[in-house]
Amino acid sequence: MRLLFEVVLPILLPALIYLGYLRVERRRAEARGDPATLPWWATTPWVALAAAGVLLAAVLLSVVVLRSGSPVGGVYVPAHMENGGLVPGHVESPRTGGAP
């Protein structure tokens, strides 16, 4: 699900918005009586839509990477056994005041 929202959807979103806009404009043209001369796929700017989708995905992934993760300067504690139970690996915040 995360892959869908972080990669696939941002890449397809510009094309979906454009196709929706194109559909609305076609219906307006039909209502006015203007004939459609070319099929919808012939006039679609595919390269621009693909570039916009890739750019949107890159921005979204950059935001996710920069907004997540452990605090800088923490100490990694590997997984270990404690009182007969497994404690998963984690990052502890650095101690303030005193030697490590």
HUWONOR-V153236 format. One record per residue. N is the residue number from 1. PSI is psi as a letter, one per 20 degrees, with the letter a starting at -180 (999 if undefined). BURIAL is b if it has 16 or more other C-alpha atoms within 10 Angstrom, else e. Layout:
{{N PSI BURIAL} {N PSI BURIAL}}
This chain:
{{1 h e} {2 g e} {3 h e} {4 g e} {5 h e} {6 h b} {7 g b} {8 g e} {9 g e} {10 h b} {11 h b} {12 h b} {13 g b} {14 h b} {15 h b} {16 g e} {17 g e} {18 g e} {19 h e} {20 g e} {21 g e} {22 g e} {23 g e} {24 g e} {25 h e} {26 g b} {27 h e} {28 g e} {29 g e} {30 h e} {31 h e} {32 i e} {33 j e} {34 p e} {35 q e} {36 p e} {37 h e} {38 q e} {39 q e} {40 h e} {41 h e} {42 h e} {43 j e} {44 p e} {45 m e} {46 g e} {47 g e} {48 h e} {49 g b} {50 g b} {51 g e} {52 h b} {53 g b} {54 g b} {55 g e} {56 g b} {57 g b} {58 g b} {59 g e} {60 g b} {61 h e} {62 g e} {63 g e} {64 g e} {65 g e} {66 h e} {67 i e} {68 r e} {69 r e} {70 q e} {71 q e} {72 p e} {73 j e} {74 r e} {75 p e} {76 p e} {77 o e} {78 r e} {79 p e} {80 r e} {81 p e} {82 p e} {83 l e} {84 j e} {85 q e} {86 p e} {87 p e} {88 q e} {89 q e} {90 r e} {91 p e} {92 q e} {93 q e} {94 q e} {95 q e} {96 p e} {97 o e} {98 r e} {99 q e} {100 999 e}}
